[in-house]
Amino acid sequence: MKRLLFLFQYIVKPRTVGAIMPSSRFLAEKMTEKIDFHKAEYIVEYGPGTGVFTKKLLEKRQPGTMILLIEQNEEFYALLKEKYKDEQNLFIVHGSAEHIGKLLKEYRIPHADYVVSGLPFASLPKRVSDEILTDTAKILKNEGEFITFQYTQFKKTLIEQFFTQIEVRRELRNIPPAYVFSCSLPKQTKEDVYGDKHSYRR
């Protein structure tokens, strides 16, 4: 059922879904394997879709860790709301990652320790990608990480404009195979470039 929903949403909204099938459990494991769940207080997920990565985050997190999901697709949002209606410290927003600064303030989240992203940067307009990546770098706690996946390394150059350290790993057990980018910004560089980590520049 989830695969059919995903395929249908890809057909009608290919620019925002970006794939014909949900991510595999192997990709979900690779996306979350380097997160320090013992220390993470706040985790944000962009574009959770049917919740493949969300499921892994919920399995591994500490009970007090707050997770904020931001899903723009109305059908996926409704699915997530029903699926996780009984979860504590999980907030699901129907909206865009472009508004992450505003959303953190709304939910009184001071920063993100990790941002996990399923957004298809290859098909997003450059202006939207730039805005999301700029604000993501700002909201991350010092030494936090932005973890995303793409089906090619084409957008690595774009991401390098916002994160100076990128580790790339490949997961072949996914349709199609994917690259996982673990992105960070050294503490000194982050402060020098973005200034006060609690300010959101527009």
Secondary structure, DSSP 8 states (H G I E B T S, - for coil): -HHHHHHHHHHH-HHHH--SS---HHHHHHHHTT--TTT--EEEEE--TTTHHHHHHHHHS-TT-EEEEEE--HHHHHHHHHHTTT-TTEEEEES-GGGHHHHHHHTT---EEEEEE---TTTS-HHHHHHHHHHHHHHEEEEEEEEEEESSSTTHHHHHTT-SEEEEEEE-SSSS-EEEEEEE--HHHHHHHH-STT----
